[in-house]
Amino acid sequence: MASSSSSNPCWSDQVYEAFDMLSSGNHQGAISALHTLRRDSRLPRFWRIQVLALLANAVEDWNEAEVRSSRRVQAA
């Protein structure tokens, strides 16, 4: 993930880096990076929507995505 200042992260660089990972076939790396971004409460709404759209595109099996999501909710 691109290094960024903790006070002013460069959201576009981080999202585009995850997109590049996804485009190159590194789905697990992209999913991990996108989940990290999604959990950041400072992420602006525009970039949050971009992250969620990329996450939806990263998982080919919707059933698998639902199972992963429900496991995370139960663990929290």
Residue frames relative to the residue before (quaternion, step in Angstrom):
aa qw qx qy qz dx dy dz
M 1.0000 0.0000 0.0000 0.0000 0.00 0.00 0.00
A 0.5523 -0.6195 0.4401 0.3428 3.55 -1.04 0.73
S 0.4286 -0.6815 0.5177 0.2896 3.56 -0.96 0.78
S 0.0175 0.8007 -0.5972 0.0430 3.52 -1.05 0.76
S 0.5951 -0.5563 0.4431 0.3743 3.50 -1.25 0.43
S 0.5012 -0.6689 0.4513 0.3125 3.57 -0.94 0.81
S 0.6773 0.4866 -0.3091 0.4571 3.61 1.11 -0.50
N 0.8098 0.0829 -0.0288 0.5801 3.62 1.09 -0.58
P 0.0607 -0.8307 0.5526 0.0306 3.60 0.36 1.17
C 0.4037 -0.6867 0.5459 0.2597 3.55 -1.14 0.62
W 0.2645 -0.8180 0.4936 0.1317 3.55 0.07 1.35
S 0.6474 0.5373 -0.3416 0.4190 3.58 0.88 -0.87
D 0.6451 0.5219 -0.3291 0.4508 3.60 0.91 -0.85
Q 0.6829 0.4933 -0.2885 0.4550 3.58 0.92 -0.89
V 0.6602 0.4887 -0.3072 0.4806 3.59 0.97 -0.82
Y 0.6765 0.4846 -0.3030 0.4644 3.60 0.89 -0.87
E 0.6097 0.5353 -0.3558 0.4637 3.58 1.08 -0.61
A 0.6444 0.4974 -0.3141 0.4886 3.59 1.00 -0.80
F 0.6217 0.5331 -0.3345 0.4663 3.59 1.02 -0.76
D 0.6499 0.5120 -0.3130 0.4664 3.59 0.96 -0.85
M 0.6271 0.5209 -0.3378 0.4704 3.59 1.02 -0.77
L 0.6547 0.5135 -0.3027 0.4648 3.55 0.95 -0.89
S 0.6688 0.5117 -0.2907 0.4543 3.57 0.94 -0.91
S 0.7098 0.4433 -0.2593 0.4822 3.58 1.07 -0.71
G 0.6215 -0.5852 0.3307 0.4023 3.59 1.26 0.09
N 0.5388 0.6041 -0.4119 0.4185 3.58 1.25 0.06
H 0.0752 -0.8556 0.5117 0.0197 3.56 0.55 1.22
Q 0.6618 0.5107 -0.3201 0.4458 3.61 0.90 -0.86
G 0.6532 0.5060 -0.3117 0.4693 3.58 0.97 -0.82
A 0.6571 0.5067 -0.3048 0.4675 3.56 0.99 -0.86
I 0.6541 0.5119 -0.3158 0.4587 3.57 0.91 -0.90
S 0.6489 0.5173 -0.3141 0.4612 3.57 0.94 -0.86
A 0.6726 0.4914 -0.2932 0.4692 3.58 0.90 -0.95
L 0.6688 0.5046 -0.2997 0.4563 3.58 0.96 -0.85
H 0.6394 0.5068 -0.3319 0.4735 3.59 1.02 -0.73
T 0.6137 0.5363 -0.3450 0.4656 3.58 1.05 -0.72
L 0.6613 0.4920 -0.3015 0.4793 3.57 0.93 -0.87
R 0.6559 0.5396 -0.3123 0.4255 3.58 0.90 -0.95
R 0.6895 0.4872 -0.2772 0.4587 3.58 1.04 -0.75
D 0.5680 0.5970 -0.3897 0.4113 3.61 1.22 -0.27
S 0.3747 -0.7690 0.4775 0.2007 3.58 -0.47 1.21
R 0.6307 0.5445 -0.3365 0.4386 3.61 1.21 -0.34
L 0.4708 0.6958 -0.4367 0.3217 3.59 1.25 -0.27
P 0.4090 -0.7249 0.4962 0.2470 3.61 -0.64 1.08
R 0.6740 -0.5392 0.3346 0.3781 3.55 -1.16 0.69
F 0.6311 0.5413 -0.3462 0.4346 3.62 0.89 -0.86
W 0.7141 0.4388 -0.2572 0.4810 3.58 0.85 -0.97
R 0.5807 0.5639 -0.3724 0.4541 3.61 1.13 -0.57
I 0.6442 0.5086 -0.3162 0.4758 3.59 0.98 -0.83
Q 0.6389 0.5225 -0.3202 0.4651 3.59 0.99 -0.83
V 0.6480 0.5220 -0.3046 0.4635 3.57 0.98 -0.93
L 0.6767 0.4901 -0.2972 0.4622 3.59 0.87 -0.92
A 0.6372 0.5151 -0.3304 0.4684 3.60 1.01 -0.73
L 0.6603 0.4923 -0.3076 0.4764 3.59 0.97 -0.81
L 0.6249 0.5253 -0.3398 0.4670 3.59 1.02 -0.74
A 0.6433 0.5170 -0.3250 0.4618 3.57 0.95 -0.82
N 0.6843 0.4771 -0.2749 0.4780 3.56 1.06 -0.74
A 0.6381 0.5779 -0.3209 0.3948 3.59 1.12 -0.65
V 0.7328 0.3625 -0.2175 0.5331 3.58 1.09 -0.60
E 0.3060 -0.7884 0.5097 0.1582 3.56 -0.55 1.18
D 0.7389 0.3638 -0.2054 0.5286 3.59 1.07 -0.69
W 0.3372 -0.7748 0.4986 0.1935 3.60 -0.31 1.24
N 0.6035 0.5511 -0.3679 0.4436 3.59 1.05 -0.64
E 0.6371 0.5200 -0.3169 0.4726 3.58 1.00 -0.84
A 0.6455 0.5203 -0.3162 0.4611 3.58 0.97 -0.83
E 0.6546 0.5076 -0.3117 0.4655 3.59 0.97 -0.82
V 0.6437 0.5162 -0.3215 0.4646 3.58 0.97 -0.84
R 0.6522 0.5078 -0.3107 0.4694 3.59 0.92 -0.89
S 0.6644 0.5136 -0.2986 0.4535 3.55 0.92 -0.94
S 0.6835 0.4755 -0.3036 0.4631 3.59 0.85 -0.87
R 0.6132 0.5385 -0.3539 0.4569 3.61 1.06 -0.63
R 0.6561 0.5054 -0.3141 0.4641 3.59 0.98 -0.82
V 0.6486 0.5164 -0.3211 0.4577 3.57 0.99 -0.81
Q 0.6663 0.5063 -0.2939 0.4618 3.58 0.95 -0.89
A 0.6676 0.5065 -0.3009 0.4552 3.58 1.06 -0.76
A 0.6392 0.5710 -0.3194 0.4041 3.59 1.13 -0.60
